[in-house]
Amino acid sequence: MKCIFCSIVEKEREAAYVYEDKDFIAIMDKYPINIGHTLVLPKRHYSTLLDMPLNEISKLFVLTAHLAKAVVRSVNSDGFSIGQNNGEAANQLIPHVHVHIVPRHINDMTKWASRRFVTFEQLILVAEQIKNRLVVEEINNKPVI
């Protein structure tokens, strides 16, 4: 079955378009968390952010920041959340990279998922694992920001 977002990019499915250029589109989320919930996505199909070239990721997030200003002002929200899920375990429902811009209001009932308590030692251990992975990636000549 064809990717829903690819069908929207190719104008085979309808969408409420907010923005379009040669590389990206922004559309309204069909099932918004709040009014103004906007999705920003590359026209080229990438399943997750890990599949995208770094220069395209940077363009995606610069565009997201630009569009967020317009979203916040348009719906008069008190703030906004940015969401970007990768893979089924992260609740990515459509396997095509997309960023959520969700307008937020002081009285919103919908907040982030529950947080958990971890020890400082656990934080240090995971931080070291990430740092070690960065070193391995640099040694293998993979670009690291």
C-alpha positions as CSV (number, residue, x, y, z in Angstrom):
1,M,0.0,0.0,0.0
2,K,1.3,3.5,-0.9
3,C,2.4,5.8,1.8
4,I,-0.4,8.2,2.8
5,F,2.0,11.2,2.9
6,C,3.5,10.3,-0.5
7,S,-0.1,10.3,-1.9
8,I,-0.7,13.7,-0.4
9,V,2.6,15.0,-1.8
10,E,1.6,13.7,-5.3
11,K,-1.9,15.3,-4.9
12,E,-3.6,11.9,-5.0
13,R,-5.2,12.5,-1.6
14,E,-6.7,15.7,-0.3
15,A,-5.1,17.8,2.4
16,A,-5.3,21.2,3.9
17,Y,-2.0,22.7,2.6
18,V,-0.3,25.3,4.7
19,Y,3.0,25.6,2.8
20,E,4.8,24.0,-0.2
21,D,8.1,24.4,-1.9
22,K,10.2,22.1,-4.0
23,D,11.4,19.9,-1.1
24,F,8.7,20.2,1.7
25,I,5.0,20.6,2.4
26,A,3.1,21.5,5.5
27,I,-0.5,20.4,6.0
28,M,-3.0,20.5,8.8
29,D,-3.2,17.3,10.9
30,K,-6.4,15.5,10.1
31,Y,-6.9,14.5,13.7
32,P,-5.5,17.5,15.6
33,I,-4.5,17.7,19.2
34,N,-5.5,21.4,19.1
35,I,-6.7,23.6,16.4
36,G,-3.8,24.6,14.2
37,H,-1.9,21.3,14.6
38,T,0.3,21.3,11.6
39,L,2.5,18.6,10.0
40,V,5.8,19.5,8.2
41,L,7.2,16.8,6.0
42,P,9.7,16.3,3.2
43,K,8.3,15.5,-0.2
44,R,10.9,12.8,-0.7
45,H,10.0,9.6,1.3
46,Y,12.1,8.8,4.3
47,S,10.8,6.4,6.9
48,T,12.6,7.9,9.8
49,L,14.8,10.8,10.6
50,L,17.8,8.4,10.5
51,D,17.2,7.9,6.8
52,M,17.4,11.6,5.9
53,P,20.6,13.4,4.9
54,L,21.7,15.9,7.6
55,N,21.3,18.9,5.3
56,E,17.7,18.0,4.7
57,I,17.1,17.5,8.4
58,S,18.4,21.0,9.1
59,K,16.2,22.5,6.4
60,L,13.2,20.6,7.8
61,F,13.7,22.1,11.3
62,V,14.4,25.6,10.1
63,L,11.1,25.5,8.1
64,T,9.4,24.0,11.2
65,A,10.6,27.0,13.3
66,H,9.4,29.4,10.7
67,L,6.0,27.8,10.4
68,A,5.6,27.6,14.2
69,K,5.6,31.4,14.4
70,A,2.8,31.6,11.9
71,V,0.8,28.8,13.7
72,V,1.1,30.4,17.1
73,R,0.1,33.8,15.8
74,S,-2.8,32.4,13.7
75,V,-4.5,30.6,16.5
76,N,-3.4,32.9,19.3
77,S,-1.8,30.1,21.3
78,D,0.2,30.6,24.5
79,G,3.0,28.3,23.2
80,F,3.6,25.2,21.1
81,S,5.0,21.8,21.2
82,I,7.2,20.2,18.5
83,G,6.9,16.4,18.1
84,Q,8.8,14.1,15.8
85,N,8.5,10.3,16.3
86,N,10.6,7.6,14.7
87,G,9.5,4.0,14.5
88,E,6.5,2.1,15.8
89,A,7.9,2.0,19.3
90,A,7.9,5.8,19.3
91,N,4.3,5.9,18.2
92,Q,5.1,6.9,14.6
93,L,1.8,6.0,12.9
94,I,2.8,6.9,9.4
95,P,6.3,5.8,8.4
96,H,7.2,9.0,6.5
97,V,9.2,11.6,8.4
98,H,7.0,14.4,9.7
99,V,7.2,17.0,12.4
100,H,4.2,18.0,14.5
101,I,3.7,21.7,15.4
102,V,1.0,21.6,18.2
103,P,-0.3,24.9,19.4
104,R,-0.6,24.9,23.2
105,H,-2.8,26.9,25.6
106,I,-2.3,27.5,29.3
107,N,-5.4,25.4,30.1
108,D,-4.6,22.4,27.8
109,M,-5.5,19.0,29.3
110,T,-3.1,17.3,26.9
111,K,0.5,17.4,28.1
112,W,3.6,15.2,27.6
113,A,3.6,11.6,28.5
114,S,4.4,10.7,32.1
115,R,8.0,11.1,33.2
116,R,9.9,8.5,35.2
117,F,12.4,8.8,38.0
118,V,15.9,7.5,37.4
119,T,19.0,7.9,39.5
120,F,21.8,10.3,38.7
121,E,24.1,7.2,38.2
122,Q,21.7,5.9,35.5
123,L,21.9,9.3,33.8
124,I,25.7,9.3,33.9
125,L,25.8,5.7,32.5
126,V,23.6,6.5,29.6
127,A,25.4,9.7,28.9
128,E,28.7,7.8,28.7
129,Q,27.1,5.2,26.3
130,I,26.0,8.0,24.0
131,K,29.4,9.8,24.1
132,N,31.1,6.5,23.3
133,R,28.8,6.0,20.4
134,L,29.6,9.5,19.1
135,V,33.3,8.6,19.2
136,V,32.7,5.4,17.3
137,E,30.6,7.2,14.6
138,E,33.4,9.9,14.2
139,I,36.0,7.1,13.8
140,N,33.9,5.5,11.1
141,N,33.8,8.9,9.2
142,K,30.1,9.4,9.7
143,P,29.1,13.0,10.1
144,V,28.3,14.0,13.6
145,I,27.0,17.4,14.6
